Amino acid sequence: MRIVLTSHEVFDIVSGDEAKPAALGADATAAQTTQYETSLKAFVKKDGLAQKLIVTSMEKQPTMLILNCQSSKDMWDKLHAVYESKTDTSVHVLQQKWFSLKKDPADDIATHIAKIEDLYCSLKSMKETVSDSMMITKIIMTLPAEYNHFISAWDSVSSEQKTVENLTSRLIMEETRHSNTEKSENALVSHSKNSNNQRSSKNSTQSKKRQQFQGNCRKCGKRGHKQRDCWHNKQDKERPSHQNKNTDEGNALIGTVLTSRSCATNEDCSENWLLDSGASQHMTHHRDWFSTYTSFQNKIPIRLGDGHILYAAGKGNINVTVFDGNEWNSKFLSDAFHVPDLTFNLFSMGAALDKNLCFKCDDTTCYFYKKSEDGMKMSV
């Protein structure tokens, strides 16, 4: 309201800095009378405008308090006495609000910080000592749990850059990243559910067909399906033939390695691995998967593709079982990072290629294989 009154150049009337012209005596000259009437008219006009702005800026209930006021200054003094009284009780109420304030889930970051700044200014107006660092601490302490990584990053910012303006700007950018990530994940879940439903329907139809056949397969000799439905048909297309001596590809390293589109929810991929071309190391949040483990004396920061920073607590070997096209073999992933806050398990394409493995991918399958020295096939 102060801003509205100031913008209309009438706040001096409300505050009393510009007083009503004093009445003239009986011996006043004609010139003095004319000047007085002009000044009084201007004052009454400005006072009337101030009263209008005050009344129209308020709700009905507070308006009842100023019905009997004769001037805008009377209105202002009345409202100030009721709502901004500098008593010990008012200070205690503001302090309680300050210490108990939490972020409303419905508020965005800008609105939340605006509420804190409003309390900050109210306490300052009461001559209470509230520093900028206290306000920064209050903002940090009231952030939701998903901003924990941001808090860790903020701690590394230099003292000169730890300002309310800088913090607000960074938090708004972080909120935008969160919003974009949630939209991407929602789209991913929708796509994955549709894909899963289509695969389930197809598998159900194929299963019914197989149950209807009681003879032996001419391909593998097993009972219960026909040659055209045999799993070996797909296997022969997806991996190099054992009878082809001219190929330079070895048996594929095949495991349950998925892309991000394969996971409908976090739970779907909690036990599987996502193939990541940008990860420098294999990473997992499962501490119990490690067969060997070495804790880092200083945790290593890991920057994800969306800008988030997580920390690796240690590294070691993880035993895995992989399929080479014929049978399952016991292998291990060496020097995998343990990242407790990581949602998915990341299989590093770069780490695999550094082990002299080759990579091949088509529209349905990705696999790694190793070449032998003479170009012949070689199991991994």
SULUR-V144700 format. One record per pair of residues at least 6 apart in sequence whose C-alpha atoms are under 6 Angstrom apart, sorted by the first residue. I is the first residue (numbers start at 1). J is the second residue. D is the distance in Angstrom with one decimal. If there is no record, write none. Layout:
I:J:D
I:J:D
This chain:
5:11:5.0
10:50:6.0
12:18:5.3
14:72:5.4
14:73:4.3
21:40:5.9
47:72:5.9
50:72:5.9
51:72:4.9
66:75:5.6
69:75:5.7
102:142:5.4
103:142:5.9
189:264:4.6
192:264:4.9
193:264:5.9
210:225:5.1
213:224:5.7
213:225:5.8
214:224:5.1
215:223:5.6
215:224:5.9
216:222:5.3
216:223:4.0
217:223:6.0
217:225:5.7
217:226:4.9
217:227:5.1
218:227:5.4
219:227:5.4
248:375:4.8
248:376:5.8
249:371:5.8
249:377:5.7
250:369:5.5
250:370:5.4
250:371:5.4
250:377:3.9
250:378:4.6
251:324:5.5
251:369:5.8
251:378:6.0
251:379:5.0
252:324:5.2
252:367:5.8
252:368:5.3
252:369:4.4
253:324:5.2
253:367:5.8
253:368:4.8
253:369:5.5
254:322:5.6
254:323:4.9
254:324:6.0
254:367:5.7
255:322:5.0
257:273:4.9
257:274:5.6
257:275:5.9
258:273:6.0
258:274:4.7
258:275:5.9
259:274:5.3
259:275:5.7
263:269:5.8
270:344:5.8
273:345:4.8
273:346:5.5
273:347:5.8
274:345:6.0
274:346:4.9
274:347:5.6
275:347:4.8
276:347:5.8
276:348:5.3
276:349:6.0
277:349:5.0
279:348:5.1
281:348:5.4
281:351:5.8
282:336:4.7
282:346:5.6
282:347:4.9
282:348:4.9
283:336:5.5
283:337:4.6
283:338:5.9
283:345:5.7
283:346:5.0
284:338:5.4
284:339:5.8
284:345:4.4
285:338:5.7
285:339:5.0
285:340:4.4
285:342:5.5
289:318:5.9
290:317:5.6
290:318:4.7
291:317:5.7
291:318:5.6
292:316:5.0
292:317:5.3
293:315:5.6
293:316:4.3
294:314:5.4
294:315:5.4
295:313:6.0
295:314:4.0
296:313:5.7
296:314:4.8
299:311:5.8
299:312:5.6
299:313:5.3
300:311:5.3
300:312:5.1
301:310:5.7
301:311:4.4
302:309:5.4
302:310:5.1
302:311:5.6
303:309:4.4
311:339:6.0
312:338:5.4
312:339:4.4
313:338:5.7
314:337:5.9
314:338:5.2
315:335:5.5
315:336:5.3
315:337:4.4
315:338:5.5
316:335:4.7
316:336:5.4
317:333:5.5
317:334:4.5
317:335:5.6
318:332:5.2
318:333:5.1
319:331:5.9
319:332:4.2
320:330:6.0
320:331:5.3
320:332:5.2
321:329:5.5
321:330:4.6
321:331:5.9
322:328:5.4
322:329:5.4
357:369:5.6
357:370:5.0
358:368:5.4
358:369:5.2
358:370:5.9
359:367:6.0
359:368:4.5
360:366:5.8
360:367:5.6
372:378:5.5
